[in-house]
Amino acid sequence: MKILSAQQIHQWDQFTIKHEGISSLNLMERAAGQCTRWIVENDLIQSPIKIFCGKGNNGGDGLAIACQLADKGVIPQVYILETGNTGTDDFQANLSRLNSYPVQKHFLQNEWAFPEIKTGEIIIDALFGSGLNRALEGLLADLVEHIYDSKATVISIDLPSGMFCDRSTIPHPLIRATHTLTFQTLKLCFLFPENEEYFGEVHILNIGLSESYLSSVNASYKLADAELIKQLYKPRKKFSHKGTYGHTLIVAGDKGKMGAALLSTLGCLRSGSGLVTSLVPKDEFAIVQTTAPEAMAAAQEDMPSMDWLKYSAIGIGPGLGTNEHAVSVVEQVISRFTKPIVVDADALNIISTNHYLINKIPEGSILTPHPKEFERIFGKPQTNFDRLEIAKKHALELKVFIIVKGFYSMLACPDGKVFFNSTGNPGMATGGSGDVLTGILSGLLSQGYSSEHAGVLGMYLHGLAGDLAARALSQEALIAGDVIDYLGKAWLSISS
């Protein structure tokens, strides 16, 4: 799914109007109709409804919803914020139309005119949509705060008023919605945790915007969904053997942290890698060969004499530690292996304190920091939108791929593209989950997937396995090993 900017969304509307012979007013009616249908289907017309409208097209949507509800015998109260202008043409057209309905209209010129909002009422927020380009202030901000402070159910049309579509709104005032009815596609602002408490549950309503525009427009941001993943998946060839699918080296583990090494190794095996070797401290061989008999073991102490050319990809970091020996291990891998590697966990922590190593990472490598690891390496961002821009900047400069882990994990690519993952759940916020991802990504690289495709597919598979596990076991009981156990079902899901 393409994630469009506010400007592209406006262009999409205009393209549809021009090429599909529909007026802007009728397109507004269509959008309002989908909102009204959702409100009715979710049985929200039994409570008193107040609709707050600005004088732009978002307000026009609100007026059209008022007319449509009145047609169904539901009479809302309509409150129009006076902003010193007459409003858009479509707003005015729907305001004139509303005059023929028994709907009370209130024009809000000061905060004393704000109505009391009672618990149990339904508020429809149609003040400002994705076209908002500056922070709310004055009477606008006061009204938003008034609605924010209420305990009513708030349904925002397009976006919660005050929220910017594709940049941070923090710390500006904005409405806290219970539900957001957005049009046609997900917006960038819905993908960041700083906005979570404001948009509530997001529902994407299809209003019939032109498919030809969407297929032709370039989008830097995409949501990795099932449709995209099925395009990336490469079925196995009949006449293949274990060598066809690469030999992955997992460099991980230290005394007391061998669980991380095992989770990475097992995740790699389940990702489909033909051969897997776990490079661990020599004293820990027995743990690997007992728990993961399908994998081979090699000693970190023997690294100087290793044949690096036989490995297709390397994953490094889980449970490695940050002592002097671990630093030496990371240095050797980065300096001796020229193919892309997956850099995670303690390898990232080592790089953050030995920053000269970051410029030695092979091009095309995949870095997988969680937010705190990201901050240690690249600095602390002020907002999640800042983190996105910082990730894009360093992916370009270092020619690497950076996965910032979390809900809607994002993959920043060297060419400026960013993929957001659509799978996963809060149950995966548990120790070892990231180690499994390292194994999956490394195994996909070994099988010949490009770094971009391995990153997108790996995030999706990892999250999908977690979703399948959570459905069977609950989010609370989910552990990292469950993600490995459900990888087979995840593969079946995307290959069917």
C-alpha positions in Angstrom: 0.0 0.0 0.0 1.4 3.4 -1.0 1.4 6.0 1.7 0.9 9.4 0.2 1.8 12.9 1.3 -0.9 15.6 2.0 -0.1 17.2 -1.3 -0.4 13.9 -3.2 -3.8 13.2 -1.5 -5.0 16.6 -2.7 -3.7 15.8 -6.2 -5.5 12.4 -6.1 -8.8 14.2 -5.4 -8.2 16.6 -8.2 -7.2 13.8 -10.6 -10.3 11.9 -9.8 -12.5 15.0 -10.4 -10.8 15.7 -13.7 -10.6 12.2 -15.2 -13.7 10.5 -13.9 -16.3 13.2 -14.6 -17.3 13.8 -11.0 -17.7 17.2 -9.4 -15.9 18.0 -6.2 -19.2 18.4 -4.4 -20.3 14.9 -5.5 -17.0 13.4 -4.4 -17.6 15.1 -1.0 -21.0 13.5 -0.9 -19.5 10.1 -1.7 -17.0 10.5 1.1 -19.6 11.6 3.6 -21.8 8.7 2.5 -19.2 6.2 3.5 -18.8 7.9 6.9 -22.5 8.0 7.5 -22.8 4.3 6.6 -20.0 3.5 9.0 -21.7 5.5 11.8 -25.0 3.7 11.2 -23.5 0.2 10.8 -21.7 0.7 14.1 -25.0 1.6 15.9 -23.8 5.1 16.9 -27.1 6.8 16.0 -28.8 6.0 19.3 -27.0 8.7 21.2 -27.2 12.5 20.7 -24.8 13.6 17.9 -23.0 16.9 17.8 -21.1 17.7 14.6 -18.3 20.3 14.7 -17.3 21.8 11.4 -14.6 24.1 10.1 -15.2 26.1 6.9 -13.0 24.0 4.7 -13.8 20.9 2.8 -13.5 18.8 6.0 -16.3 21.0 7.4 -18.2 20.4 4.1 -17.9 16.6 4.8 -19.4 17.2 8.3 -22.4 19.2 6.8 -23.0 16.5 4.2 -23.0 13.9 7.0 -25.5 16.0 8.9 -27.8 16.0 5.8 -27.5 12.3 5.3 -28.2 11.5 9.0 -31.3 13.8 8.8 -32.5 11.8 5.8 -32.4 8.7 8.1 -34.4 10.5 10.8 -31.4 11.3 13.0 -31.2 15.0 13.8 -27.8 16.1 14.9 -26.7 19.5 16.3 -24.3 21.3 14.0 -21.6 23.7 15.3 -19.7 25.8 12.8 -16.5 27.5 13.9 -16.4 31.1 12.7 -13.0 31.8 11.3 -13.5 35.1 9.5 -14.1 33.7 6.0 -17.1 32.4 4.1 -15.6 29.0 3.6 -14.9 26.9 0.4 -17.5 26.6 -2.3 -18.4 23.1 -1.4 -18.8 24.0 2.2 -21.2 26.8 1.3 -23.1 24.5 -1.0 -23.7 22.0 1.7 -24.5 24.7 4.2 -27.3 25.9 1.9 -28.5 22.4 1.5 -28.6 21.9 5.3 -31.1 24.8 5.5 -33.8 22.6 4.1 -33.4 20.1 7.0 -34.7 20.6 10.6 -31.1 20.7 11.9 -30.1 23.4 14.4 -26.9 25.3 13.3 -24.8 27.1 15.9 -22.0 29.5 14.9 -19.2 29.6 17.4 -17.6 33.0 17.6 -16.1 32.8 21.1 -15.5 30.1 23.7 -18.6 31.1 25.6 -20.6 29.7 22.8 -19.0 26.2 23.1 -21.7 23.7 24.0 -21.6 21.4 27.0 -20.5 17.9 25.9 -21.9 15.1 27.9 -20.7 11.6 28.5 -22.5 9.3 26.1 -22.8 11.8 23.3 -21.3 11.2 19.9 -19.0 14.0 18.6 -18.2 14.1 14.9 -15.0 16.1 14.4 -15.1 17.7 10.9 -13.0 20.8 11.7 -9.7 20.1 9.8 -8.5 17.2 7.7 -5.3 16.3 5.9 -4.9 19.7 4.3 -4.0 21.4 7.6 -0.6 23.1 7.2 -0.1 25.1 10.4 -0.7 24.6 14.1 -4.0 25.5 15.6 -4.2 28.6 17.8 -6.7 31.0 19.3 -10.3 30.0 19.2 -9.4 27.0 17.0 -7.1 25.6 19.7 -9.7 26.5 22.4 -12.4 24.4 20.7 -10.1 21.5 20.1 -9.1 21.5 23.8 -12.8 21.7 24.7 -13.5 18.6 22.7 -10.3 16.9 24.0 -11.4 17.4 27.6 -14.8 15.8 27.0 -15.6 12.1 27.8 -17.7 11.7 24.7 -17.1 9.2 21.9 -15.2 11.3 19.2 -15.3 10.3 15.5 -12.8 12.3 13.5 -13.3 12.6 9.7 -10.1 12.1 7.7 -7.7 13.1 10.6 -8.1 14.2 14.2 -8.3 18.0 13.9 -4.9 19.6 14.6 -2.9 16.5 13.4 -0.6 17.0 10.5 -0.7 14.3 7.8 3.0 13.8 7.2 5.0 15.7 9.9 5.0 15.9 13.7 2.2 17.7 15.5 3.9 17.5 18.9 3.4 19.7 21.0 0.5 21.5 19.3 -3.1 21.0 20.4 -5.2 18.3 18.7 -8.3 16.3 19.2 -8.2 12.9 20.9 -10.4 10.7 18.7 -12.0 7.4 19.6 -12.3 6.5 16.0 -10.8 8.1 12.9 -12.5 7.6 9.5 -9.8 8.2 7.0 -10.2 8.0 3.2 -8.8 5.5 0.7 -5.3 4.9 2.2 -3.4 4.9 5.5 -1.7 8.2 6.4 1.9 8.6 7.6 0.8 10.1 10.9 -1.0 6.9 11.9 2.3 5.0 11.9 4.0 6.7 14.8 3.5 6.0 18.5 3.5 9.7 19.5 0.1 10.0 17.8 -1.5 6.8 19.1 -3.5 8.4 21.9 -5.1 10.9 19.4 -6.3 8.8 16.5 -7.9 5.9 18.3 -9.0 3.1 16.0 -8.3 4.0 12.3 -10.8 2.8 9.7 -9.9 3.2 6.0 -13.0 4.0 3.9 -12.9 3.5 0.1 -14.4 6.5 -1.5 -13.6 5.5 -5.1 -10.6 7.7 -5.8 -8.9 7.0 -9.2 -6.9 3.7 -9.2 -5.0 5.0 -12.3 -3.6 7.9 -10.2 -2.5 5.6 -7.4 -0.8 3.1 -9.8 1.2 5.9 -11.5 2.2 8.1 -8.6 5.6 7.7 -7.0 5.5 7.2 -3.2 8.6 7.2 -1.0 6.6 5.5 1.8 4.9 2.1 1.5 3.1 -0.2 3.9 4.3 -3.8 3.5 1.0 -5.7 3.1 0.1 -9.2 1.9 -0.2 -8.1 -1.7 3.4 -6.7 -1.7 4.8 -9.7 0.1 3.3 -12.2 -2.3 5.2 -10.3 -5.1 8.5 -10.7 -3.3 8.2 -14.3 -2.3 10.3 -16.7 -4.4 9.0 -20.3 -4.5 11.7 -23.1 -4.3 12.8 -24.8 -7.4 12.3 -28.5 -7.8 15.9 -29.3 -8.7 17.5 -27.6 -5.8 19.7 -28.7 -2.9 20.9 -27.3 0.4 23.6 -25.3 -1.3 21.0 -23.6 -3.4 19.8 -21.7 -0.4 23.0 -20.4 1.0 25.2 -20.9 4.1 24.5 -18.4 6.9 26.9 -17.6 9.7 25.3 -16.5 13.0 27.9 -14.7 15.2 26.3 -14.6 18.6 26.4 -15.7 22.2 28.4 -15.4 25.4 28.4 -17.1 28.7 24.9 -16.6 30.2 23.5 -15.3 26.9 23.4 -18.3 24.7 19.7 -18.1 24.5 20.0 -15.2 22.1 22.4 -17.1 19.9 20.0 -20.1 19.8 17.0 -18.0 19.0 18.9 -16.4 16.1 20.1 -19.8 14.9 16.7 -21.4 15.0 15.1 -18.4 13.4 17.6 -18.6 10.6 16.9 -22.3 10.1 13.2 -21.7 9.9 13.7 -18.9 7.4 14.9 -21.4 4.9 18.6 -21.1 4.9 20.2 -24.2 3.3 23.0 -24.3 5.9 23.5 -22.5 9.2 26.7 -22.3 11.3 26.5 -20.7 14.8 29.8 -19.0 15.6 29.9 -19.1 19.4 32.5 -19.3 22.2 34.1 -22.7 22.1 32.9 -23.6 25.6 29.3 -23.2 24.4 29.4 -25.8 21.5 27.3 -28.3 23.4 24.4 -26.0 23.9 24.1 -25.3 20.1 24.6 -28.9 19.0 22.1 -30.2 21.5 19.4 -27.6 21.0 19.8 -26.9 17.3 21.1 -30.2 15.8 20.4 -29.0 12.2 23.0 -26.2 12.7 26.8 -26.5 12.8 29.0 -24.9 15.4 32.2 -23.0 15.0 34.4 -21.3 17.6 34.9 -17.6 17.8 38.4 -18.2 18.9 39.2 -19.7 15.5 38.1 -16.7 13.5 41.5 -15.7 12.2 41.8 -19.0 10.2 38.2 -19.2 9.0 37.2 -19.4 5.3 34.9 -16.4 5.0 34.2 -17.0 1.4 32.0 -20.0 2.0 29.3 -17.9 3.8 26.5 -16.3 1.9 25.4 -13.9 4.7 26.2 -13.2 8.3 24.0 -12.1 11.3 25.9 -10.7 14.2 25.2 -9.4 17.7 22.6 -11.3 19.7 24.0 -12.1 23.2 27.5 -11.3 22.0 28.3 -9.1 25.0 30.3 -5.9 24.8 33.7 -6.9 26.3 37.1 -6.7 24.6 36.6 -10.1 23.0 33.3 -9.1 21.6 34.7 -5.9 20.1 37.4 -8.0 18.4 34.8 -10.3 17.0 32.8 -7.4 15.5 35.9 -5.8 14.1 37.0 -9.1 12.4 33.6 -9.7 10.8 33.2 -6.2 9.5 36.7 -6.1 8.1 36.8 -9.6 6.6 33.3 -10.1 5.2 32.4 -8.0 2.1 28.8 -9.2 1.5 25.9 -7.7 3.4 25.6 -8.6 7.0 22.7 -8.2 9.6 23.9 -6.1 12.5 21.9 -6.3 15.7 21.9 -6.1 19.5 25.4 -6.0 21.1 27.1 -5.5 17.7 25.1 -2.3 17.5 26.1 -1.3 21.1 29.7 -2.0 20.3 29.5 0.2 17.2 27.9 3.0 19.2 31.0 3.2 21.5 33.5 2.4 18.7 32.0 4.7 16.1 34.8 4.3 13.6 33.4 0.8 12.9 30.2 2.2 11.3 31.9 3.3 8.2 33.4 -0.2 7.7 30.1 -2.0 7.6 29.7 -3.5 4.1 27.3 -1.8 1.7 23.8 -3.3 1.6 24.0 -4.5 5.2 20.9 -4.4 7.4 21.0 -2.7 10.8 18.2 -3.6 13.2 18.2 -1.2 16.2 15.3 -0.8 18.6 14.7 2.9 19.5 17.3 3.0 22.3 20.0 1.4 20.2 19.1 3.8 17.4 19.7 6.7 19.8 23.0 5.4 20.9 24.3 5.3 17.4 22.6 8.1 15.6 21.5 10.5 18.4 18.2 11.1 20.1 15.4 12.4 17.9 12.8 14.8 19.3 9.9 13.0 17.6 9.3 9.8 15.7 9.1 11.9 12.5 12.7 13.1 13.3 13.7 9.5 13.8 12.4 8.7 10.3 14.4 11.5 8.7 17.6 10.5 10.6 17.2 6.9 9.5 16.7 8.0 5.9 19.8 10.3 6.1 22.1 7.6 7.5 20.8 4.8 5.2 21.8 7.1 2.3 25.2 8.1 3.7 26.2 4.6 4.8 24.5 2.8 1.9 22.9 0.4 4.3 19.3 -0.5 5.2 18.1 0.5 8.7 15.2 -1.3 10.4 13.9 0.6 13.4 12.0 -2.0 15.4 8.6 -1.5 17.0 4.9 -1.5 16.1 5.0 -0.6 12.4 8.7 -1.4 12.2 10.2 0.7 9.4 12.9 -0.1 6.9 14.8 2.9 5.6 16.6 2.2 2.3 19.6 3.9 0.7 17.5 5.2 -2.2 15.2 7.1 0.1 12.3 4.6 0.1 10.8 3.6 3.5 8.7 0.5 4.1 6.5 0.2 7.2 5.5 -3.3 8.4 1.9 -4.2 8.8 2.2 -7.3 10.9 3.1 -7.9 14.6 1.5 -7.2 17.9 2.4 -6.0 21.5 2.9 -9.6 22.6 6.2 -9.6 20.7 7.6 -7.0 23.1 9.4 -9.7 24.9 13.1 -10.7 25.2 14.5 -12.5 22.3 12.0 -11.4 19.7 14.6 -9.3 17.9 17.1 -12.1 18.0 14.7 -14.2 16.0 14.3 -11.4 13.4 18.1 -11.3 13.0 18.1 -15.0 12.1 15.3 -14.6 9.7 16.9 -11.6 7.9 20.3 -13.4 7.7 18.7 -16.5 6.3 16.8 -14.6 3.6 20.0 -12.8 2.5 21.6 -16.2 2.2 18.8 -17.4 -0.1 19.5 -14.7 -2.6 16.9 -12.1 -1.6 18.2 -8.5 -2.0 18.8 -6.5 1.1 15.6 -4.5 0.5 13.5 -7.6 -0.2 15.0 -9.5 2.7 14.2 -6.5 5.0 10.6 -6.2 3.9 9.9 -9.9 3.8 11.7 -10.6 7.1 9.8 -7.9 9.0 6.5 -9.2 7.6 7.2 -12.9 8.3 8.4 -12.2 11.8 5.4 -10.1 12.6 3.0 -12.6 11.0 4.4 -15.5 13.0 3.9 -13.4 16.1 0.3 -12.7 15.1 -0.4 -16.4 14.5 1.2 -17.3 17.8 -0.8 -14.6 19.7 -4.1 -15.9 18.3 -3.3 -19.3 19.6 -1.6 -18.5 22.9 -2.5 -14.8 23.7 -0.3 -11.8 23.5 0.6 -12.0 27.2 1.9 -15.6 27.1 3.8 -15.1 23.8 7.5 -15.7 24.0 10.2 -15.4 21.3 10.4 -19.2 20.8 6.7 -19.1 19.8 7.5 -16.8 16.9 10.0 -19.5 15.6 7.4 -22.2 16.1 4.8 -20.4 14.0 7.2 -19.4 11.2 6.1 -22.4 9.2 2.5 -21.3 9.3 3.6 -17.8 8.3 5.4 -19.2 5.2 2.3 -21.2 4.3 0.2 -18.0 4.6 2.3 -16.0 2.1 3.0 -18.9 -0.3 -0.7 -20.0 -0.8 
